[in-house]
């Protein structure tokens, strides 16, 4: 009698560790009592000058940079939350990520007087999370299709043919 192999938990373990790390970074950045760029105005201006000298249009200023940074900050969260959700519950990421962003902004508005809670931040954060969600859904679909081909090839190599190859393989392993 063949024993069913155990399910790999690597995705869950790695995803959980990565999500905890990313969430810690995001919460540190967003819940810091003062804005992270408060004493770095000159450095931000120099960075924008370098971008402008290298082809980034002049209309891309501080506000666009901050908006872009918020998008980039939430992309890993959208990806990792989607990675950890079961396939049938992937849609929950569409509510969890914006909910997290709204929670952060509300906390800033209520508890952090030096921070500025804005709807623009929620839009940028949600956009980043959505991009991460889309990337993860495509990646999971690609991996699933690849795994199906690998299983079909393994069944073929073991002499299981036809429409019900998986059922025949299960029947063989059970008996």
Secondary structure as GFF3:
##gff-version 3
##sequence-region A 1 175
A	DSSP	alpha_helix	10	31	.	.	.	ID=ss1
A	DSSP	alpha_helix	41	53	.	.	.	ID=ss2
A	DSSP	alpha_helix	62	84	.	.	.	ID=ss3
A	DSSP	three_ten_helix	87	92	.	.	.	ID=ss4
A	DSSP	alpha_helix	93	111	.	.	.	ID=ss5
A	DSSP	alpha_helix	119	157	.	.	.	ID=ss6
A	DSSP	alpha_helix	165	174	.	.	.	ID=ss7
###
